[in-house]
Amino acid sequence: MALPAAILAVLVLLVGAGVVGTEIFTIVRYVVSILALICVVLVWQVRQWWWAVGLIPIAILWNPIFPIEIADVQLLQGLHYTAALVFIAVGVGARVTDSTSRG
C-alpha cells in the first residue's frame, strides 16, 4: 500500500544525501517530511500502526518548518541512508492482508 510513496522517498533521500548544505536541500526536506507523513497515514489505514514508529521521527527530523540543524554533514548523510532503509522496510512490509483474496 505504501510502496509507491516509499520508493519515491528513497529516491529523494538518495539524491538528498548528495545535496546536503545546498539550497536544494530545503526542497528535499519538504518532500521527505511530506512523504513520511503520507506513509504514516497509509500504514494507519491498513491498521499496521507500528510502522509509524520509524516514520514519525523521519517526519520530525526532515521538517523544514521547524528544522533540526545537524552540523555534522557525514552524520546527516548517514541519516539519509538510514531513513531510506526505513522507507524500504515500510514499503515492503506494510501490506494489506485481505482474507478474501485468492492470490
MIKERO-454721 format. One line per 8 residues: their letters; for each residue y, x, z of C-alpha. Coordinates in Angstrom, 3 decimals, decimal comma. Layout:
BEGIN
a = Y/X/Z ~ ...
% end
This chain:
BEGIN
malpaail = 0,000/0,000/0,000 ~ 2,462/2,765/0,861 ~ 1,124/5,228/-1,691 ~ 3,937/4,980/-4,308 ~ 6,676/5,401/-1,690 ~ 4,746/8,237/-0,069 ~ 4,289/10,083/-3,375 ~ 7,995/9,763/-4,141
avlvllvg = 8,848/11,022/-0,653 ~ 6,556/14,043/-1,091 ~ 8,253/14,927/-4,376 ~ 11,713/14,617/-2,822 ~ 10,656/16,701/0,185 ~ 9,274/19,470/-2,014 ~ 12,492/19,561/-4,027 ~ 14,493/19,310/-0,816
agvvgtei = 12,848/22,407/0,620 ~ 14,473/24,376/-2,185 ~ 17,947/22,895/-1,863 ~ 18,440/23,278/1,892 ~ 22,045/24,162/2,584 ~ 23,471/22,848/-0,700 ~ 25,461/19,697/-1,432 ~ 22,373/18,030/-2,931
ftivryvv = 20,646/18,222/0,447 ~ 22,630/15,193/1,668 ~ 21,066/13,103/-1,097 ~ 17,640/14,418/-0,100 ~ 18,325/13,314/3,474 ~ 19,225/9,795/2,362 ~ 16,171/9,413/0,134 ~ 13,675/10,820/2,653
silalicv = 15,053/8,748/5,513 ~ 15,041/5,541/3,462 ~ 11,522/6,160/2,142 ~ 10,269/6,847/5,670 ~ 11,691/3,520/6,828 ~ 10,192/1,741/3,805 ~ 6,797/3,215/4,683 ~ 7,241/2,091/8,296
vlvwqvrq = 7,794/-1,471/7,104 ~ 4,796/-1,291/4,777 ~ 2,390/0,046/7,392 ~ 3,687/-2,526/9,874 ~ 2,974/-5,300/7,379 ~ -0,643/-4,198/6,975 ~ -0,928/-4,016/10,766 ~ -1,550/-0,290/10,889
wwwavgli = 1,473/0,494/13,084 ~ 0,071/3,810/14,357 ~ 1,199/5,457/11,114 ~ 4,774/4,763/12,235 ~ 4,331/7,387/14,957 ~ 4,654/10,092/12,301 ~ 7,185/8,300/10,103 ~ 9,846/7,349/12,648
piailwnp = 10,579/10,981/13,656 ~ 10,960/11,806/9,948 ~ 13,476/8,979/9,544 ~ 15,381/10,294/12,564 ~ 15,366/13,984/11,582 ~ 16,449/13,334/7,986 ~ 19,012/10,687/8,971 ~ 22,245/11,532/7,085
ifpieiad = 24,475/9,182/9,116 ~ 23,921/10,990/12,438 ~ 22,484/14,301/11,205 ~ 20,497/16,591/13,447 ~ 21,561/20,049/12,392 ~ 18,827/22,678/12,362 ~ 20,345/26,125/11,892 ~ 17,120/27,943/11,036
vqllqglh = 16,549/27,442/7,299 ~ 12,914/28,519/7,463 ~ 12,206/26,014/10,223 ~ 13,828/23,248/8,188 ~ 11,811/24,195/5,117 ~ 8,650/24,179/7,219 ~ 9,556/20,718/8,484 ~ 9,848/19,591/4,867
ytaalvfi = 6,277/20,677/4,185 ~ 5,043/19,121/7,428 ~ 6,760/15,832/6,590 ~ 5,198/15,956/3,122 ~ 1,768/16,211/4,751 ~ 2,565/13,218/6,957 ~ 3,566/11,178/3,906 ~ 0,381/12,199/2,098
avgvgarv = -1,695/11,125/5,099 ~ 0,130/7,786/5,300 ~ -0,176/7,166/1,561 ~ -3,892/7,843/1,566 ~ -4,751/6,416/4,977 ~ -2,736/3,212/5,169 ~ -4,848/0,778/3,193 ~ -5,131/-2,967/3,122
tdstsrg = -8,612/-3,909/4,242 ~ -9,489/-7,163/2,544 ~ -12,790/-8,617/3,626 ~ -12,916/-10,881/0,579 ~ -12,719/-8,100/-1,994 ~ -15,879/-7,106/-3,810 ~ -14,900/-3,621/-4,875
% end
